[in-house]
Amino acid sequence: MFSKKSENWKWKNWDISWSLSKKSQSSNKLNILLIHGFGASKKHWRHNQDFLANLSNCYSIDLLGFGESSQPNALLDYESYQKDSIKYSFDLWGNQIATFCSEVIKDPVYLIGNSIGGVVALKAAQTLKNNCKGVILIDCAQRAMDDKQLKKENILMNLLRPVIKTLVRQRIISNTLFQRAANPKVIRQILLKAYPSGKNVDEELIEILYKPSQRKNSKEAFRGFINIFDDHLAPSLFNKVEAKIQLIWGGRDPWESLEEAKNWKNKFKNIERLDIIDDAGHCPHDEFPEITNNLICKFVQETK
């Protein structure tokens, strides 16, 4: 028998939504925390959390600004501080995760992140040190639009970049972009690109992404994220993490390069494995959950 609960945790005066699946009356000290990607939520682990509860206490969490967590106004670098506003960043989310692990889980934990959740997991692991047992990155965001990724020889992008930055800072622009994306038809189109096999692109998934976008302040997290142009990159964090790392990658991810993931595996000694799911896209945990769950279990069993 399994038990499942959802609760809110107060962090920096914000409400953070999280859930736990575990075997009933279990005294298991093994813990997993699932960290979603951009625009998603803890419910994106619909095919993983209960299965992984066979192995450990399995938590999932909504990052600040997403899902059912608080959605404070975005504060950009050039803006003066306003009450109930915050600068969205990987330091912020990494601190959220590390503090949650310390205050709520209170035992060593495996961190599993998809997309930007992977960078968040690495940043949290850096803080947790020995209290992080391992990090599993599922199609980790490579953040191609970061300033540090811009190549000098790309003259056109160097010319256009200041204009792009100026435009997306404007709420009227970011709100318009958000409103165009936050409808079921567009969400389905994006999902069919992210899930190239089309597997598990269903009404439940569309609702998981659409419903949080209809909250009053959901456009603020969007504005904050699209204005992150100079922040942590995964390769800058790998050597700062003491735990062993597993990469799980969709062979048909349209956004995050498999070749770059292979470069990471060859370059960084603490990356133990790179497991490729050939037909999967950006979210193999939801597109091919059975394969992904088994790969996660194998890594945990090898490293616990």
C-alpha positions in Angstrom: 0.0 0.0 0.0 1.1 3.5 -0.8 0.3 6.8 0.8 0.3 10.1 -1.1 -0.1 13.6 0.3 0.1 17.2 -1.0 1.1 20.1 1.2 2.3 23.7 1.2 5.6 24.7 2.8 6.2 28.3 3.7 9.5 29.6 2.3 10.5 33.3 2.4 6.9 34.2 3.0 5.9 32.3 -0.2 3.8 29.2 -0.4 5.5 26.3 -2.0 3.4 23.3 -3.1 4.8 19.8 -2.9 3.7 16.2 -2.7 5.1 12.9 -1.3 4.5 9.3 -2.4 5.8 6.6 -0.1 5.0 3.1 1.0 2.6 3.1 3.9 4.3 2.9 7.3 7.7 2.8 5.7 10.8 3.8 7.6 12.8 4.1 4.3 15.6 6.7 4.6 16.1 6.8 0.9 14.6 9.9 -0.7 14.1 11.3 -4.2 13.0 14.8 -5.1 11.6 15.5 -8.6 12.1 19.0 -10.1 10.1 20.0 -13.1 11.1 22.2 -16.1 10.0 25.5 -17.4 6.2 26.0 -17.6 5.6 22.6 -16.0 4.8 21.5 -12.4 5.1 18.7 -10.0 2.2 17.0 -11.9 4.5 16.5 -14.9 5.9 13.5 -12.9 2.5 11.8 -13.2 4.1 8.6 -14.6 7.1 8.6 -12.3 6.4 9.6 -8.7 4.3 6.6 -7.6 6.5 4.1 -9.4 9.7 5.5 -7.8 7.9 5.3 -4.4 8.6 1.5 -4.7 12.3 2.4 -4.3 12.2 5.4 -2.0 10.2 8.2 -0.4 9.5 10.2 -3.6 8.8 13.9 -3.4 7.9 16.4 -6.1 7.8 20.2 -5.8 6.6 23.2 -7.7 9.3 25.8 -8.2 8.5 29.4 -7.1 6.5 30.9 -9.9 5.1 27.7 -11.3 2.4 25.1 -10.7 0.5 25.8 -7.4 3.4 27.7 -5.7 3.3 31.4 -5.2 3.9 33.6 -8.2 5.5 36.8 -7.2 6.1 39.7 -9.6 9.3 39.5 -11.6 12.0 41.9 -10.6 14.6 42.6 -13.3 18.2 43.9 -12.7 17.4 47.5 -13.7 14.2 47.7 -11.7 14.0 49.1 -8.2 12.7 46.8 -5.5 9.0 46.5 -5.0 7.1 44.6 -2.3 6.1 41.0 -3.3 8.6 41.0 -6.2 11.6 38.8 -6.8 14.4 38.2 -9.2 13.8 34.8 -10.8 17.2 33.0 -11.1 18.9 29.6 -10.7 20.3 30.8 -7.4 16.8 31.5 -6.1 15.4 28.1 -7.2 18.5 26.2 -6.1 18.2 27.8 -2.7 14.5 26.8 -2.6 15.3 23.2 -3.3 18.3 23.0 -0.9 16.3 24.6 1.9 13.3 22.2 1.2 15.6 19.3 1.5 17.1 20.6 4.8 13.8 21.6 6.4 11.3 19.1 5.0 13.1 16.0 3.8 15.8 16.2 6.5 17.7 13.2 5.1 20.1 12.6 2.1 18.3 12.9 -1.2 18.6 12.1 -4.9 17.7 15.2 -7.0 16.1 14.5 -10.4 15.5 17.5 -12.8 14.1 17.9 -16.3 15.2 20.8 -18.5 15.8 23.9 -16.4 15.0 21.7 -13.4 18.4 20.0 -14.1 20.3 23.2 -13.6 18.3 23.9 -10.5 19.2 20.4 -9.2 22.9 21.0 -9.8 22.8 24.3 -8.0 21.0 22.7 -5.0 23.4 19.8 -5.0 26.3 22.3 -4.7 24.7 23.6 -1.5 23.7 20.2 -0.1 27.1 18.7 -0.5 27.1 15.2 1.1 23.4 15.4 1.7 22.9 14.9 -2.0 23.3 11.3 -2.8 23.2 11.7 -6.6 21.9 14.0 -9.4 19.9 12.7 -12.4 19.6 15.2 -15.3 16.9 14.5 -17.8 17.6 16.5 -21.0 19.2 19.2 -18.9 18.8 22.7 -20.2 21.9 23.9 -22.0 20.7 27.5 -22.1 21.8 28.4 -25.6 20.5 32.0 -25.2 22.8 32.8 -22.2 25.3 35.6 -22.9 28.2 33.3 -22.2 27.0 31.0 -25.0 27.0 33.8 -27.6 29.8 33.3 -30.2 31.7 36.4 -31.3 31.6 35.4 -34.9 27.8 35.5 -34.9 27.7 39.1 -36.0 23.9 39.2 -36.6 23.0 37.9 -33.2 25.5 40.2 -31.5 23.7 43.1 -33.2 20.2 41.9 -32.5 20.7 40.8 -28.9 20.5 44.3 -27.3 17.2 44.9 -29.2 15.8 41.5 -28.1 16.7 42.2 -24.5 15.1 45.6 -24.5 11.9 44.2 -26.0 11.4 41.3 -23.7 11.9 43.5 -20.6 8.7 45.3 -21.5 5.7 43.8 -19.8 3.5 44.5 -22.7 5.8 42.3 -24.9 6.3 39.5 -22.4 2.6 39.4 -21.6 1.6 39.3 -25.2 4.1 36.4 -25.8 2.7 34.6 -22.8 -0.9 35.0 -23.8 -0.3 33.6 -27.2 1.5 30.6 -25.8 -1.0 29.9 -22.9 -3.8 28.3 -24.8 -4.5 24.6 -25.4 -4.0 24.5 -29.1 -0.5 26.1 -28.9 0.4 23.9 -25.9 -0.5 20.8 -28.0 1.7 22.0 -30.9 4.6 22.6 -28.6 4.1 19.2 -26.9 4.1 17.4 -30.3 7.5 18.9 -30.9 8.8 18.1 -27.5 7.3 14.6 -27.7 8.2 13.5 -31.2 6.6 10.1 -30.9 3.4 11.7 -29.8 3.2 9.2 -26.9 1.3 10.4 -23.8 0.4 13.8 -25.4 -3.1 13.6 -24.0 -5.8 15.9 -22.5 -4.4 15.3 -19.0 -1.0 16.6 -20.0 -2.4 19.7 -21.8 -4.4 20.5 -18.6 -1.3 20.0 -16.5 0.4 22.8 -18.5 -2.6 25.0 -19.2 -4.3 25.2 -15.8 -1.3 26.9 -14.0 -1.0 29.4 -16.9 -4.5 30.7 -16.0 -3.5 31.8 -12.5 -3.5 35.6 -12.0 0.3 36.1 -11.9 1.6 33.2 -14.0 2.8 35.6 -16.7 5.3 37.1 -14.1 7.4 33.9 -13.8 7.4 33.8 -17.6 8.7 37.4 -17.8 11.4 36.6 -15.2 12.6 33.5 -17.0 12.8 34.9 -20.5 15.0 37.7 -19.0 17.6 35.4 -17.6 20.5 36.1 -19.9 23.5 35.7 -17.6 23.2 32.8 -15.1 24.6 29.4 -14.3 25.3 26.9 -17.0 25.4 23.2 -16.2 29.1 22.7 -17.1 30.1 25.4 -14.7 28.4 23.5 -11.9 29.5 19.9 -12.6 32.8 20.2 -10.8 31.2 21.9 -7.8 28.9 18.9 -7.2 30.3 16.1 -5.0 27.6 13.6 -5.9 27.6 11.3 -8.9 25.6 12.3 -11.9 23.5 10.4 -14.4 22.4 11.9 -17.7 19.2 10.6 -19.4 18.7 12.1 -22.9 16.0 11.9 -25.6 17.7 11.0 -28.9 15.2 13.3 -30.7 15.2 16.3 -28.3 14.6 19.3 -30.6 16.2 21.8 -28.2 18.9 20.3 -26.1 21.8 18.8 -28.1 22.6 15.1 -27.6 26.1 15.8 -28.9 26.7 18.4 -26.2 25.5 15.8 -23.6 28.0 13.4 -25.0 30.7 16.1 -24.6 29.7 16.5 -21.0 30.0 12.8 -20.3 33.5 12.7 -21.8 34.7 15.8 -20.0 33.4 15.5 -16.5 34.5 12.6 -14.3 31.5 12.7 -11.9 29.1 12.0 -14.8 28.8 8.2 -14.3 26.3 7.5 -17.1 24.7 8.8 -20.2 21.6 6.8 -21.0 20.0 7.7 -24.4 16.3 6.9 -25.2 16.5 6.9 -29.0 12.9 7.8 -29.8 12.3 10.3 -27.0 12.3 14.1 -27.2 12.7 16.7 -24.4 10.7 15.0 -21.7 11.5 11.2 -21.8 10.3 10.8 -18.3 6.7 11.5 -19.5 7.0 10.3 -23.1 8.7 7.0 -22.2 8.2 6.7 -18.5 8.8 2.9 -18.2 12.3 3.1 -19.7 13.1 6.3 -17.8 12.0 4.9 -14.4 14.1 1.7 -14.9 17.1 3.8 -15.8 16.6 5.9 -12.6 16.2 2.8 -10.5 19.4 1.3 -11.9 21.5 4.4 -11.1 20.0 4.7 -7.6 20.7 1.0 -6.8 24.3 1.4 -8.1 25.0 4.5 -6.0 22.9 4.4 -2.8 
